[in-house]
């Protein structure tokens, strides 16, 4: 029996579009996308395990478990196939999900995802390592900081996806990043190269494109979902 039920925001009707937020966030991160895409789609923005209003539960706090949670969620909602937008850790969940359940994903949008911690720039990952190490010492003597430690662990111990596994993805895929993203540019391009037929788009901005530049982000994603032609790289 599954130990939790994912909390979610649902709006609109039509073809399902699943939104997966990043580390330490919740479904509200996608407020601009919910408003925009629900005009023509059935949008479901979920809170992943231990985030937002979804309980932590007793199962492992890992990207792979989050992907399993998503599979259960889609079954509960009667959704056999959907498009997915995954941001940061949500993108990592989406990758694992598309690898394990290729028949359930039609279009896949990966925003600021990574295969392993080395895919992040040093300035982004180094403070995470430092804080995680400190909390590892603190939590030996008391329970404080355990939740924060679990969140940080997702960034430095997960998901470790083999590049060869990306070739198992069968969905149309868009890899979208910012010019000043916390993910290394060559890492994002490498991911796009490994996914069959994937499109790579780079927009002016940082890691949080969907929140900070929603108009251009939504426009690019809409074009992709409508199967319009892309250039290999776009900067706007």
ABEGO torsion letter per residue (X at the ends): XBABBBBBBBBEBEBBBBBBBBBGBBAAAAAAAAAAAAAABBBBBBBBBGBEABBAEABBBBAAAAAAAAAAAAAAAGBABBBBBBBEAAAAAAAAAAAABAAABABBBBBGBBABAAABBAAAAAAAAAAAAAAAAAAAABABGAAAAAAAAAAAAOAGBBAAAAAABABBBBBBBBAABABBAAAAAAAAAABBGBBBBBBBEBABAAAABAAAAAAAAAAAAAGBBBBABBBX
